[in-house]
Amino acid sequence: MMDKERAARTDIPTLQWFPGHMKKAQRLIEENLKLVDVVIELLDARIPASSANPMLAEIIKDKPRLIALNKADLADSQSTKKWLAYFRAQGIPAVAIDSMKGKGMKQLVKEAEELARPKTEKFVAKGARARAARCMILGIPNVGKSSLINRLAGAVKAKAANQPGVTRAKQWIKIGSNLDLLDTPGILWPKFEDQTVGLKLAFTGAINDDIYDREQVTALLLAAMRRDYPERLVERFKFKGEMPTDGLELLEAVGRKRGCLVKGGVVDLEKAQNIVLTEFRAGKLGLVTLDEVPAAEAAEEEAEKNIE
């Protein structure tokens, strides 16, 4: 491959994805916001900033808000502590959870009930019958909303899948006697101001794999891993000596390490891409956080206080 061609393949791609059903989802959220006491915003712990919908603050206005960092089992634990400290310093309650294994569920429910208490107690003070706290779950596609609801409910109530955007209609899910959850479809936003945000969403599977150049994105993922977590690549793919610095060369090297060869000893890059993306998303390349905490020094000070 010529140098100019290779450079073009490793530039950050322009990624946008706002299908029609997401606009409908936004309207659904806006229409039903008045029914809930608390908004639970579900973020990907590996990319807490990149998985946050910048339209959300405008949509929910002054509604009480709780942040849940999901997939914390796939993220760097020290970075997660710093992110929790950062959100709490902004006055936003935040918890780290793993919806697949059920970690953090009790704390999540407790925080949601506490945030809803002023509203529920107001009803009782007016002579109305006590009711459960009502929460709306919001998050981008594939962040784990359905898995979270199923874990809380103890049964498969919400349709879950690995493909972004499969939850299409609102569903009320009763969690015990004290909490009702309103599930909504995942929504992205019309334009990524920072293209690295779209890139990280592609890395983690929030954007449909069919709409971008997978070879280009996979090469950029490997380049990022080499920069920030080189030891993870060495351990997983058994590299010896100096690793290639170029993402595409790394992809070819991974393909050779895993035997993704076709006639003539040529690397099957599509097969190599599948391996890298699948293993990264499953946490097999190690625990990784791709977003840095803003105001890192202040967040580190809070994290040292053992905020869990």
KAJO-V817686 format. One record per pair of residues at least 12 apart in sequence whose C-alpha atoms are under 8 Angstrom apart, sorted by sequence separation. I is the first residue (numbers start at 1). J is the second residue. D is the distance in whole Angstrom. If there is no record, write none. Layout:
i=I j=J d=D
i=I j=J d=D
This chain:
i=84 j=96 d=8
i=95 j=107 d=7
i=120 j=132 d=7
i=146 j=158 d=5
i=170 j=182 d=7
i=171 j=183 d=5
i=255 j=267 d=6
i=260 j=272 d=6
i=95 j=108 d=6
i=120 j=133 d=7
i=146 j=159 d=6
i=147 j=160 d=6
i=158 j=171 d=8
i=170 j=183 d=5
i=171 j=184 d=7
i=255 j=268 d=7
i=146 j=160 d=5
i=170 j=184 d=5
i=203 j=217 d=7
i=255 j=269 d=7
i=258 j=272 d=8
i=169 j=184 d=6
i=170 j=185 d=7
i=202 j=217 d=7
i=203 j=218 d=8
i=252 j=267 d=6
i=80 j=96 d=7
i=117 j=133 d=7
i=157 j=173 d=7
i=168 j=184 d=7
i=169 j=185 d=6
i=255 j=271 d=8
i=116 j=133 d=6
i=167 j=184 d=7
i=168 j=185 d=5
i=237 j=254 d=7
i=252 j=269 d=7
i=255 j=272 d=5
i=93 j=111 d=7
i=116 j=134 d=7
i=167 j=185 d=5
i=199 j=217 d=7
i=203 j=221 d=7
i=251 j=269 d=7
i=254 j=272 d=7
i=142 j=161 d=8
i=166 j=185 d=7
i=167 j=186 d=7
i=226 j=245 d=8
i=238 j=257 d=8
i=113 j=133 d=6
i=142 j=162 d=7
i=153 j=173 d=7
i=165 j=185 d=7
i=237 j=257 d=7
i=252 j=272 d=7
i=39 j=60 d=8
i=48 j=69 d=7
i=112 j=133 d=8
i=142 j=163 d=7
i=146 j=167 d=8
i=153 j=174 d=7
i=165 j=186 d=6
i=237 j=258 d=8
i=251 j=272 d=7
i=142 j=164 d=5
i=153 j=175 d=5
i=164 j=186 d=8
i=165 j=187 d=8
i=223 j=245 d=7
i=251 j=273 d=7
i=112 j=135 d=7
i=141 j=164 d=5
i=142 j=165 d=7
i=152 j=175 d=6
i=153 j=176 d=8
i=223 j=246 d=7
i=39 j=63 d=7
i=41 j=65 d=7
i=43 j=67 d=7
i=45 j=69 d=5
i=72 j=96 d=6
i=73 j=97 d=8
i=141 j=165 d=5
i=149 j=173 d=7
i=223 j=247 d=5
i=38 j=63 d=6
i=39 j=64 d=6
i=40 j=65 d=6
i=41 j=66 d=6
i=42 j=67 d=6
i=43 j=68 d=6
i=44 j=69 d=6
i=45 j=70 d=5
i=46 j=71 d=7
i=67 j=92 d=7
i=69 j=94 d=7
i=72 j=97 d=6
i=73 j=98 d=6
i=158 j=183 d=8
i=222 j=247 d=6
i=37 j=63 d=7
i=38 j=64 d=5
i=39 j=65 d=5
i=40 j=66 d=5
i=41 j=67 d=5
i=42 j=68 d=5
i=43 j=69 d=5
i=44 j=70 d=5
i=45 j=71 d=6
i=46 j=72 d=7
i=66 j=92 d=6
i=67 j=93 d=6
i=68 j=94 d=6
i=69 j=95 d=6
i=70 j=96 d=6
i=71 j=97 d=7
i=72 j=98 d=6
i=221 j=247 d=8
i=33 j=60 d=7
i=37 j=64 d=7
i=38 j=65 d=6
i=39 j=66 d=6
i=40 j=67 d=6
i=41 j=68 d=6
i=42 j=69 d=6
i=43 j=70 d=6
i=44 j=71 d=6
i=45 j=72 d=5
i=65 j=92 d=7
i=66 j=93 d=5
i=67 j=94 d=5
i=68 j=95 d=5
i=69 j=96 d=5
i=70 j=97 d=5
i=71 j=98 d=5
i=219 j=246 d=8
i=220 j=247 d=6
i=223 j=250 d=8
i=38 j=66 d=7
i=40 j=68 d=7
i=42 j=70 d=6
i=44 j=72 d=8
i=46 j=74 d=7
i=65 j=93 d=7
i=66 j=94 d=6
i=67 j=95 d=6
i=68 j=96 d=6
i=69 j=97 d=6
i=70 j=98 d=5
i=71 j=99 d=7
i=219 j=247 d=4
i=220 j=248 d=8
i=222 j=250 d=7
i=30 j=59 d=7
i=45 j=74 d=8
i=46 j=75 d=5
i=68 j=97 d=7
i=70 j=99 d=7
i=218 j=247 d=8
i=219 j=248 d=5
i=222 j=251 d=7
i=30 j=60 d=8
i=45 j=75 d=6
i=46 j=76 d=7
i=219 j=250 d=7
i=149 j=181 d=8
i=216 j=248 d=8
i=219 j=251 d=6
i=215 j=248 d=8
i=218 j=251 d=8
i=149 j=183 d=8
i=45 j=80 d=7
i=48 j=83 d=8
i=146 j=183 d=8
i=145 j=183 d=8
i=68 j=108 d=7
i=164 j=205 d=7
i=163 j=205 d=8
i=164 j=206 d=6
i=164 j=207 d=7
i=135 j=179 d=7
i=137 j=181 d=7
i=141 j=185 d=8
i=142 j=186 d=8
i=164 j=208 d=6
i=66 j=111 d=8
i=99 j=144 d=7
i=132 j=177 d=6
i=133 j=178 d=6
i=134 j=179 d=6
i=135 j=180 d=6
i=136 j=181 d=6
i=137 j=182 d=6
i=138 j=183 d=7
i=141 j=186 d=4
i=163 j=208 d=7
i=66 j=112 d=7
i=132 j=178 d=4
i=133 j=179 d=5
i=134 j=180 d=5
i=135 j=181 d=5
i=136 j=182 d=5
i=137 j=183 d=5
i=138 j=184 d=7
i=140 j=186 d=4
i=141 j=187 d=6
i=100 j=147 d=6
i=105 j=152 d=7
i=131 j=178 d=7
i=132 j=179 d=5
i=133 j=180 d=6
i=134 j=181 d=6
i=135 j=182 d=6
i=136 j=183 d=6
i=137 j=184 d=6
i=138 j=185 d=8
i=139 j=186 d=5
i=140 j=187 d=5
i=141 j=188 d=7
i=99 j=147 d=6
i=100 j=148 d=7
i=132 j=180 d=6
i=134 j=182 d=7
i=136 j=184 d=7
i=138 j=186 d=7
i=139 j=187 d=7
i=140 j=188 d=6
i=236 j=284 d=8
i=99 j=148 d=5
i=102 j=151 d=6
i=236 j=285 d=6
i=65 j=115 d=8
i=45 j=96 d=8
i=64 j=115 d=7
i=100 j=151 d=7
i=64 j=116 d=8
i=99 j=151 d=6
i=233 j=285 d=7
i=232 j=285 d=6
i=215 j=269 d=7
i=232 j=286 d=6
i=215 j=270 d=7
i=218 j=273 d=6
i=215 j=273 d=6
i=218 j=276 d=7
i=214 j=273 d=7
i=218 j=277 d=7
i=229 j=288 d=8
i=142 j=205 d=7
i=143 j=206 d=7
i=142 j=206 d=5
i=113 j=178 d=7
i=141 j=206 d=5
i=113 j=179 d=7
i=140 j=206 d=7
i=141 j=207 d=8
i=109 j=179 d=8
i=40 j=112 d=8
i=70 j=143 d=7
i=71 j=144 d=8
i=38 j=112 d=7
i=70 j=144 d=7
i=203 j=277 d=7
i=204 j=280 d=8
i=205 j=281 d=7
i=38 j=115 d=7
i=204 j=281 d=6
i=37 j=115 d=8
i=38 j=116 d=6
i=203 j=281 d=8
i=37 j=116 d=5
i=37 j=119 d=7
i=53 j=139 d=7
i=52 j=139 d=8
i=53 j=140 d=7
i=51 j=139 d=8
i=52 j=140 d=8
i=51 j=140 d=7
i=200 j=290 d=8
i=38 j=133 d=8
i=40 j=135 d=7
i=42 j=137 d=7
i=37 j=133 d=7
i=38 j=134 d=7
i=39 j=135 d=6
i=40 j=136 d=6
i=41 j=137 d=6
i=42 j=138 d=6
i=43 j=139 d=6
i=36 j=133 d=8
i=37 j=134 d=5
i=38 j=135 d=5
i=39 j=136 d=5
i=40 j=137 d=5
i=41 j=138 d=5
i=42 j=139 d=5
i=43 j=140 d=8
i=36 j=134 d=5
i=37 j=135 d=6
i=38 j=136 d=6
i=39 j=137 d=6
i=40 j=138 d=6
i=41 j=139 d=6
i=42 j=140 d=8
i=35 j=134 d=7
i=36 j=135 d=5
i=39 j=138 d=7
i=44 j=143 d=6
i=36 j=136 d=6
i=43 j=143 d=6
i=42 j=143 d=7
i=42 j=144 d=8
i=33 j=136 d=8
i=42 j=145 d=7
i=53 j=187 d=8
i=55 j=189 d=7
i=53 j=188 d=7
i=54 j=189 d=8
i=53 j=189 d=7
i=28 j=170 d=8
i=25 j=168 d=8
i=36 j=182 d=8
i=51 j=197 d=8
i=21 j=168 d=8
i=50 j=197 d=5
i=50 j=198 d=8
i=50 j=200 d=7
i=51 j=201 d=7
i=50 j=201 d=7
i=47 j=200 d=7
i=29 j=184 d=7
i=28 j=184 d=8
i=25 j=184 d=7
i=25 j=185 d=6
i=25 j=186 d=7
i=26 j=187 d=7
i=25 j=187 d=7
i=22 j=185 d=8
i=22 j=186 d=7
i=23 j=187 d=8
i=22 j=187 d=5
i=22 j=188 d=7
i=18 j=188 d=6
i=17 j=188 d=7
i=18 j=189 d=6
i=17 j=189 d=8
i=18 j=190 d=5
i=17 j=190 d=7
i=16 j=190 d=7
i=16 j=191 d=6
i=16 j=192 d=7
i=15 j=192 d=8
i=15 j=195 d=7
i=14 j=195 d=6
i=13 j=195 d=7
i=16 j=198 d=7
i=12 j=195 d=7
i=15 j=198 d=6
i=12 j=196 d=7
i=14 j=198 d=8
i=15 j=199 d=7
i=13 j=199 d=7
i=12 j=199 d=7
i=17 j=207 d=7
i=15 j=212 d=7
i=13 j=216 d=8
i=13 j=217 d=8
i=10 j=216 d=6
i=9 j=216 d=5
i=10 j=217 d=8
i=86 j=293 d=7
i=12 j=220 d=8
i=74 j=282 d=8
i=86 j=294 d=8
i=10 j=219 d=7
i=74 j=283 d=5
i=80 j=289 d=8
i=10 j=220 d=6
i=77 j=287 d=8
i=79 j=289 d=7
i=83 j=293 d=6
i=89 j=299 d=8
i=76 j=287 d=5
i=82 j=293 d=7
i=74 j=286 d=7
i=75 j=287 d=5
i=76 j=288 d=5
i=86 j=298 d=8
i=96 j=308 d=8
i=74 j=287 d=5
i=75 j=288 d=5
i=76 j=289 d=5
i=79 j=292 d=8
i=86 j=299 d=5
i=95 j=308 d=8
i=73 j=287 d=7
i=74 j=288 d=6
i=75 j=289 d=5
i=79 j=293 d=8
i=82 j=296 d=8
i=85 j=299 d=5
i=85 j=300 d=8
i=83 j=299 d=7
i=86 j=302 d=8
i=82 j=299 d=5
i=85 j=302 d=6
i=82 j=300 d=6
i=85 j=303 d=6
i=84 j=303 d=8
i=82 j=302 d=7
i=82 j=303 d=5
i=81 j=303 d=6
i=85 j=307 d=7
i=84 j=307 d=7
i=84 j=308 d=7
i=81 j=307 d=7
i=81 j=308 d=7
i=10 j=247 d=7
i=10 j=248 d=8
i=50 j=291 d=7
i=6 j=248 d=8
i=46 j=288 d=6
i=47 j=289 d=6
i=49 j=291 d=6
i=46 j=289 d=4
i=47 j=290 d=6
i=48 j=291 d=7
i=45 j=289 d=7
i=46 j=290 d=6
i=47 j=291 d=5
i=46 j=291 d=7
